[in-house]
């Protein structure tokens, strides 16, 4: 299946990952939102890598998505 706009998935994932890293690094109290952005980024880049058959990147996004979920749970745990 060819996806018509994989650039949206790729660049959407990249931008959300950039914002995630800034929010966590600044340590200004928005870590939960940062981990949520990490999770969203992992979904977007994971879809992009799935459609493009980039298996290594897909595996990495599974890890990042899991880390995002763990971060959100621990932030309120």
C-alpha positions as CSV (number, residue, x, y, z in Angstrom):
1,X,0.0,0.0,0.0
2,X,1.4,3.4,-1.0
3,X,0.7,6.2,1.4
4,X,0.2,9.5,-0.4
5,X,1.8,11.8,2.2
6,X,4.5,10.0,4.2
7,X,6.3,13.4,4.6
8,X,3.6,14.5,7.0
9,X,4.2,11.4,9.2
10,X,8.0,11.8,9.0
11,X,8.2,15.6,9.7
12,X,5.3,15.6,12.1
13,X,7.1,12.9,14.1
14,X,10.4,14.9,13.9
15,X,8.8,18.1,15.1
16,X,7.0,16.5,18.0
17,X,10.2,14.8,19.1
18,X,12.1,18.1,19.0
19,X,9.4,19.7,21.2
20,X,9.5,16.7,23.5
21,X,13.2,16.9,24.1
22,X,13.0,20.7,24.7
23,X,10.2,20.4,27.3
24,X,12.0,17.6,29.2
25,X,15.4,19.3,29.0
26,X,14.1,22.7,30.2
27,X,12.6,21.1,33.3
28,X,9.8,23.7,33.6
29,X,7.0,21.4,34.7
30,X,5.8,20.3,31.3
31,X,7.3,16.8,31.4
32,X,4.0,15.0,31.1
33,X,3.2,16.9,27.9
34,X,6.7,16.1,26.7
35,X,6.2,12.4,27.2
36,X,2.9,12.7,25.4
37,X,4.7,14.3,22.5
38,X,7.3,11.5,22.6
39,X,4.4,9.0,22.3
40,X,2.8,10.9,19.4
41,X,6.1,11.2,17.7
42,X,6.7,7.4,18.0
43,X,3.3,6.7,16.4
44,X,3.9,9.1,13.5
45,X,7.4,8.0,12.8
46,X,6.4,4.4,13.4
47,X,3.7,4.6,10.7
48,X,6.2,6.3,8.4
49,X,8.7,3.6,8.9
50,X,6.1,0.9,8.5
51,X,4.9,2.2,5.2
52,X,8.5,2.7,4.0
53,X,9.6,-0.7,5.3
54,X,12.3,0.7,7.6
55,X,12.2,-2.1,10.2
56,X,15.0,-0.8,12.4
57,X,13.4,2.6,12.8
58,X,10.0,0.9,13.5
59,X,11.6,-1.1,16.3
60,X,13.2,2.0,17.7
61,X,9.7,3.8,17.6
62,X,8.2,0.9,19.6
63,X,10.8,1.5,22.3
64,X,10.2,5.3,22.2
65,X,6.5,4.8,22.4
66,X,6.9,2.5,25.4
67,X,9.2,5.0,27.0
68,X,6.6,7.7,26.5
69,X,3.9,5.6,28.2
70,X,6.2,4.8,31.1
71,X,7.2,8.5,31.5
72,X,3.5,9.5,31.6
73,X,2.6,6.8,34.1
74,X,5.6,7.6,36.4
75,X,5.0,11.3,36.2
76,X,1.7,10.8,37.9
77,X,2.6,7.6,39.8
